[in-house]
Amino acid sequence: MNDRVNEILKSSMEAGWVLEPLAKELLGIYGLTTTKFAWAKTPGEAQAAAQKIGFPLVVKVVSHQVLHKSDVGGVVVGVKDSAQLDAVFFRLSELPGFEGVLLDEMAAGAEVILGSKQDPQFGPVVLIGIGGTSVEIYKDVSIRMAPLSAAEALQALHALKGRKLLEGYRGRTPVNMDHLTDLIARFSQMVFELADHIESIDLNPVLCGAEKAVIADARIMIKR
């Protein structure tokens, strides 16, 4: 574990979970591709970051008191210009424990969910499934012990009933399976290395396209 990862985990210990901008930074350290993002603590920082990332944007509240951002209206999708960004920043700043906003690029693609937890018998395990509402309705997931190779990640994807959504179902563009399986393998290695420090991870959605797969949302729960 490098010094920055250790710093992020230690700073998150009291809350029990990692703020999303720090979670995405941690994922990047392990070579996992996320959407372009920035943590802005003032309206001016938000405007400067927006110019670098580009509109439209997803804007989310950053607060140790808000774990489930959607439950309190803490996620705004499709922010289209500077004026709307100012208005969203002001509204989100009134939420409890406000520590700024996370600006995310808008991305699209087939949705995959990646997760991990500590199994009492098997240790760190990785969950792979088709994302969106289907994971809740059909429970279409594969569970594997960490770490996985890219080849083992591909086998787990092939075990999913909804795998055709990734292969170009009804004329859709197939996703880049090499990039997706590499991302899964890197994720599983991170899960294995941090097993003594992390209780669970939820990456949902991972947006998969013809060129790459990017993590759009990340939640990391810390072991107490």
C-alpha positions in Angstrom: 0.0 0.0 0.0 1.5 3.3 -1.0 1.5 6.4 1.3 -1.4 8.1 -0.4 -3.7 5.1 -0.2 -2.8 4.8 3.5 -3.5 8.5 4.0 -6.9 8.2 2.3 -7.9 5.2 4.4 -6.8 6.7 7.6 -8.7 10.0 6.9 -11.8 7.9 6.3 -11.6 5.7 9.4 -13.8 7.9 11.6 -16.6 8.2 9.1 -16.4 4.5 8.1 -16.5 5.2 4.4 -14.4 7.1 1.8 -15.7 10.3 0.2 -16.3 9.7 -3.5 -13.6 12.0 -4.9 -11.1 10.2 -2.6 -12.5 6.8 -3.6 -12.0 7.7 -7.3 -8.5 8.9 -6.6 -7.7 5.6 -4.8 -9.1 3.6 -7.7 -6.9 5.6 -10.1 -3.8 4.7 -8.0 -4.6 1.1 -8.7 -4.9 1.7 -12.5 -8.7 1.7 -12.6 -10.3 4.1 -15.2 -12.9 6.4 -13.8 -14.9 9.2 -15.4 -13.1 12.5 -15.5 -13.8 14.3 -12.2 -12.9 17.1 -9.9 -13.6 18.0 -6.3 -14.6 21.7 -6.1 -15.0 23.4 -2.7 -16.0 26.8 -4.0 -18.1 28.1 -6.9 -15.0 29.4 -8.5 -13.3 26.1 -8.3 -16.4 24.4 -9.7 -16.5 26.8 -12.7 -12.8 26.2 -13.4 -13.1 22.5 -13.2 -16.2 22.5 -15.5 -14.2 24.3 -18.2 -11.6 21.5 -18.1 -14.0 18.6 -18.0 -16.6 20.1 -20.3 -20.4 20.4 -20.1 -22.8 18.6 -19.6 -21.8 17.4 -16.1 -23.0 15.2 -13.3 -22.7 17.2 -10.0 -22.8 15.4 -6.6 -22.6 16.7 -3.1 -19.5 15.8 -1.1 -20.3 15.4 2.6 -19.4 12.9 5.3 -23.0 13.2 6.5 -24.4 12.1 3.2 -23.6 8.5 2.2 -26.7 8.0 0.0 -26.6 11.1 -2.1 -29.6 10.4 -4.2 -31.8 10.1 -1.1 -31.3 13.8 -0.3 -31.3 15.2 -3.9 -27.5 15.3 -3.8 -27.0 14.2 -7.4 -27.8 16.4 -10.4 -27.4 15.0 -13.9 -27.1 17.0 -17.1 -25.8 20.3 -15.8 -25.5 22.1 -19.0 -23.9 25.5 -18.4 -22.2 27.8 -15.9 -25.4 29.4 -14.7 -27.0 26.1 -13.9 -23.8 25.0 -12.2 -23.8 28.0 -9.9 -27.4 27.3 -9.0 -26.7 23.6 -8.3 -23.6 24.4 -6.2 -25.7 26.8 -4.1 -28.5 24.3 -3.5 -26.1 21.5 -2.7 -24.2 23.7 -0.3 -27.2 23.8 2.0 -27.1 20.0 2.6 -25.7 18.8 5.9 -21.9 18.7 6.3 -21.2 20.2 2.9 -17.6 19.8 1.8 -17.9 20.8 -1.8 -19.2 19.1 -5.0 -17.9 16.4 -7.2 -18.0 17.2 -10.9 -18.2 14.2 -13.2 -18.1 14.0 -17.0 -21.3 12.6 -18.5 -20.5 9.1 -19.9 -22.6 6.5 -21.6 -22.4 2.7 -22.3 -23.7 -0.7 -21.2 -23.9 -0.8 -17.4 -21.9 -3.3 -15.3 -21.7 -3.5 -11.5 -18.6 -4.5 -9.7 -18.5 -5.1 -6.0 -16.5 -6.7 -3.3 -17.1 -7.9 0.3 -15.2 -9.9 2.9 -16.7 -13.4 3.1 -16.2 -15.0 6.5 -15.2 -18.3 4.9 -13.5 -17.4 1.6 -12.1 -13.9 2.4 -12.3 -11.2 -0.2 -14.7 -12.0 -3.0 -15.7 -10.0 -6.2 -19.2 -9.6 -7.5 -19.7 -9.0 -11.2 -23.1 -8.3 -12.7 -25.1 -6.4 -15.3 -25.8 -3.0 -13.8 -28.8 -0.8 -13.7 -32.2 -2.1 -12.4 -31.5 -5.6 -13.8 -29.1 -6.4 -11.0 -31.9 -5.8 -8.5 -34.6 -7.6 -10.4 -32.9 -10.6 -11.9 -29.9 -11.0 -9.5 -27.8 -11.6 -12.6 -24.4 -11.8 -10.9 -21.2 -13.9 -10.8 -19.2 -14.2 -7.6 -15.5 -15.1 -7.7 -12.7 -15.2 -5.1 -10.1 -12.4 -5.4 -7.8 -12.0 -7.1 -8.9 -12.8 -10.7 -7.0 -12.9 -13.9 -8.4 -11.2 -17.0 -9.2 -14.7 -18.4 -11.1 -15.6 -15.2 -12.9 -12.2 -15.4 -14.1 -13.1 -18.9 -15.4 -16.4 -17.8 -17.4 -14.7 -15.0 -18.9 -12.3 -17.6 -19.8 -15.2 -19.9 -21.7 -16.8 -16.9 -24.1 -13.8 -16.8 -27.5 -14.2 -18.4 -27.4 -10.6 -19.6 -23.9 -11.0 -21.3 -25.6 -10.4 -24.7 -26.0 -6.8 -23.7 -22.2 -6.5 -23.7 -21.7 -8.5 -26.9 -23.7 -6.2 -29.2 -27.3 -7.3 -28.7 -29.7 -6.2 -31.5 -27.2 -4.2 -33.4 -25.7 -2.3 -30.4 -21.9 -1.8 -30.5 -20.1 -4.5 -28.5 -18.1 -3.3 -25.5 -14.4 -3.5 -25.3 -14.1 -6.7 -23.4 -10.3 -6.5 -23.2 -10.5 -3.2 -21.3 -13.4 -4.4 -19.2 -11.7 -7.7 -18.1 -8.5 -5.8 -17.4 -10.4 -3.4 -15.2 -12.0 -6.3 -13.3 -8.6 -8.0 -12.9 -7.1 -4.8 -11.5 -10.1 -4.3 -9.2 -9.8 -7.8 -7.8 -6.1 -7.3 -7.1 -6.8 -4.1 -5.3 -9.6 -5.9 -3.3 -7.1 -8.6 -2.4 -4.3 -6.2 -1.3 -6.7 -4.0 0.8 -8.6 -6.9 2.4 -7.5 -6.0 5.9 -8.7 -2.4 5.5 -11.9 -2.4 3.4 -15.2 -4.0 4.3 -16.9 -3.6 0.9 -16.8 -1.7 -2.4 -19.6 -0.9 -4.7 -18.8 0.4 -8.2 -22.2 1.0 -9.9 -22.4 1.8 -12.7 -19.3 0.9 -14.6 -20.1 2.3 -18.1 -18.8 0.1 -20.9 -18.3 1.2 -24.5 -16.5 0.3 -27.6 -13.2 1.9 -26.5 -13.1 1.5 -22.7 -15.0 0.9 -19.5 -15.1 3.7 -16.9 -16.2 3.8 -13.3 -18.9 6.4 -12.9 -19.8 5.9 -9.2 -17.8 4.5 -6.3 -18.6 3.6 -2.7 -15.9 2.2 -0.4 -16.7 1.1 3.2 -13.9 0.9 5.7 -13.2 -1.8 8.3 -13.5 -0.4 11.8 
